[in-house]
């Protein structure tokens, strides 16, 4: 049994391990190649997050999904490069929106070069992803375009907030299905599709990816509050400081509205205040870490991961299926 990929995923088969490791190495080379420009400054900015590392969660899913067909098919690695480039591009834009200082343990691009360069670098990565995608055929282009539309729609809905009368938690889960679930689903879909897997298998893995993506983001919500910067690779409480209503905060607000406990109302008032003050921000983090809303959000992450695992039931038993099942645990245990 060998540990490979993000989250310490264990691979129990040498052939699978070799395929995954070889594929991820090829993706890494493809990312560096796709982010090169004739302008050295653009190369530096575009490779800033590539070289900072990261989990390569989406490329790993491409590689595992490809095991249900021909994992060496020519479209597998380029499709993994496409989904990771798209993900990286969104991180540049997210950091501008969130005014983040740190990403993957290094200064964010907007901190280093300013917002304009960060946004334009994200656009550059989207362009390079599209260039690679064009070689994969019109169906791949359509799938990626639909996923990207969902991703952007999710981001807009998060910014706009729930409409009057809509449950904020339900709204937020819909946001995450678009913002995160869509691209994770495409990662699984591309891996299976590019490998020539049966259409039924492609559908199963796509649905698995959507649920796993939501579980992944919910675990990130918990990490934003529960972890330190070393564990998460970004400043703890970034979403909190920017007033982004992540799931633990939404659960807190629901509890305060339903029960009116003084300590809950006080914490809501603290969150509604000025969290640019470091002392107030630290106090809000401390109190949220002790609040049952954080554990409730953890349970929601586990629920989505279990739904993802259940989606895999129709697939034949194999080492790749076992690895996908293990990912369901690994994703949520980051926030454990």
N, C-alpha and C positions, 0 to 999 in steps of 0.2 A: 504494500500500500504506500503510495507516494503522495505527498502534499503538492498541489499544483494550483495555480490561478489565485483568484481573490478569496479571502475569508478562510484560508487554509483548507480549501476543498481537497478531500482525499480521493485519489483515483486508484481503483483496485485492480486495474488491468494494464499491463505494460503496453499493449498496442494502443489502447485509448489514451494513455498518458503520452505516448510518443506523438500521436496525432494532434492532441491538444497543445502540447508544448511546441511542436513544429508550426502549427497554425498560428499560435499567439506570437511566436518569434517573427513569422512572416508578416503578421499584422503590424507589429512594431516597426519593422523596416518600411512597410507601406505607409504608415503614418508619417515617418520622417521624410519619406520621399514626397508625399502629398503636401507637406507643409513647407517645402523649399520654394523660394522665390528668387528671381534674378536680383531683387532688392534685398541686401543683407538684413536691413532693419525689419522688413516684413518676415523674413525667415526667423529671426530672433523672437519676434513677438508671437508668431504662429506656433513655434515649437516650445514656447514658454511652459505651457501646461503638459504638452506631450512628454517633455524631458523631466517634468516634475513627477512623473509616474502616474499612479492611479490604479484602481482595481481591475480595469479592463473587463468589467462585468459583462458588458454587452458583447464584445468579441468572444468571450468565453462561451456565452450562450449560443452564439453562431456556431462555434466549433462543436459543441455538444449536440445541438440540433442536427448538424450535418451528419452525425453518426448514424442517423436513420436512413441515409442514402449512401452516396459516395462522398466521404469526407474530403477526398482529394480533387473533387470537381473544380474546374477553373474559376467558378464564380464565388466560391465560398470565402476565400480570404479577402477579395475586393469588397464583398458585401459587408464583411466585418469592419473593414477600414471605413466604409461609408457610415455605418451606424456610430462608430466611435468619433469620427470627425464631426458628425452632427451633434453628438452629445457634447464634445469639447466646445463647439461653437456656442451652444446654449449656456455653457458655464461662463464664458466671457461676458455674454449679455446679462446673465443672472447677477454676476458680481457688480456690474454697473448699477443695475436696478436696486440691489441690496446694499450698495456702498460697502462691499466687503473689503477687508484689508488683507486677508490671508486665504489662499486656496491651495489645497494639497501640500500644506506645510511651507509654502513659499509666498512671497508678496503677490497679491493678485495683480493682474495686468493693468487694471484701472489705477491701482495704487502706484505702480511702477511707471506707467506711461500716460496715464490720464484716461478719462472716459471715452474720448473720441477715438483714440487708438484702439482701446479695448473693443468697442462696438465694431469698428471697421475690421479688426482682426477676426472677430466672430463671423462677419460677413464673408471674409476671405476664406475661412474654413468651410462655410456653407457652399461657396462656389467650387472649392476643390472637391467636396463630397459629391456635388452634382456632376462634376466632370468624370469622376470615377463611376458614378451611377449610370451615366449614359451608355457605358460599355456593357452594362448588364441587361439591357433590353427595356422595351417600353413598359412591360408589366412591372418590373422592378421600380421604374421611375414613377409609375402610378401609385404603387404601394407606399413608396417613400413620401410622395407628395401628400397622400391622404394622412399619413402618420404625422407629417410636419404640420399640416393644417390642424389636426387634433392637438398637437403639442402647443401651438401658438394660441389656439382657442382656449385651452386650459389655462395658459398664462394670463390671458385677457380676463377670463372669468374670475381668476384669483384676484386680480387687480380690482375688478369691478365689485366683487363681493356678491353674496347671495341676494336674489330679488326678494322683495317684501313677502313674508310668509313662508319662505323656503327655510328648511332646517339647515343651519350653518354647517353641521357635520356632514349631512348628505351632499350639500353643495361642494364641500371640500373634497370629499371622496371622489366626486365626479371630476373635479379639477385635477386630482392626482392621476386618475385614469387617463386623462389627456396629456398632462405635462410629463409624466414619467412612464405610465403603463404603455402608452402607444409605441414608444421607441424600443422598449424592452420586448414588446410583442413582435415588432418588426425584426428584431435581432433573431428571435426564435424562428420566425417565418422565413427570413432570408436563408438561415442555415439549412432548414429543411428543404426549402424550395430549390435553392441552388444545388443541393446535393441530389436532387431528383427523387426525393422521398414521395411516397403516396400522398395524394391530396388530403385524405382523411388525417394522416399523420401531421401534415402541415397545419391543418385546422386545430388539432389538439394542442400542438406546441404553441401556436399563436395565442390561444386562450390561456394556456399556462403562463406564458410570458406577461400577458396583461395583468394577471393577478399577482404574479411575483413582483412586477414593477411597482404596484401599489404597496405591497408589503415592504419592499426595499425603501420606498420614500417615507412610509410611516416609521420605519426603524430609524431613518435619518432624522425625522422630527424628534424622536426620543433622544437620539445622540446629540442633537443641537442643544438640548437642555442638560442631559445627564453626563456628557463626556467632557474631557478637557481638550485643549487644542491639539495635543499630541495624538490623541486617539482619533479625532475626527478630521484632522488636516485643515480645519478652519477655525476661526475664533468661535468659542462657545457662545450661544445666545445671540448669534448673528440675526436669525429670523426674529427673535424676541425684540432685539433693539430696533429693528426696522418696522415693528408692528405687524409682521406677517402672521396671520392667524393659523398657526400649525395645530395639529390635532390635540396635543395636551392642553393648550390654551383654550381651544373650543370646548373641550370637556369641562375645564374649570368654569368657564362662563355659563355653561348649561347647568352645572351644579349650583353655582351661585344664584342663578335665576330660579331654579326649582326649589331650593331649600333655604336660601337667604342666610346661610351661616355667616356670622360676622367675619370670621377669618378668611372665608372665600371672598366676601365683598371687599375686604381690605386688600387682598391680593389682586383682585380685578382692578381696583382703583390704582394700585401701584403700577400695574401693567399699562393702564391708560395714561399714566403720567409720562414725564420726560425720562426715558431710559438712556438718553445720551450721557447722563450722569453715571459715572462708573460705579459709585456706591449704590445708587438705586438699582442699577442693572444687576450688580452682584447679589443684592438682597432679593430681587425678583427671581433670579436663577436658584438661589438657595431654597427659597420657599416653594418654588415649583418642583424642585427635586424631591421635596418631602411630601408633596401633595398626591393623593390617590389618582388624580387625573393623569399623571405620568404613567402609572401602572395600567390604567385603563387604555391608554394609547398603545402600550406594549402589547396588551391582549388583542387589540384590533390588528396590529401588525401580524401577530401569530395567526389570527383567523384568516387573513388574506393568504398567508403562506400555506395554510392547510388547504384552502380552496385550490391553490395552485397545485399542490401535491395531488389532490383528488382528480384534477384534470388529466393527470398522466396515466390513470388507471387503464384506459384502453390500449396503451402502448405495450409492445412485447417486452418481457423482462430482459434486461441487458445491462451492461456496465454503464452505458450512457444514461439510461433511465435512472439507475441508482444514483448517479452523480447529480442529475437534475433534482431528484428527491432530496438529496443531502443539501443542495443549495437552499431549499425551503427553510431548513433549520439554520443554516449558516447566515442567511440574510438577516433573520430576526435576532439571532444570538449576538450580533454586533451590539445590539441595544440592551443586552441582558445585564 
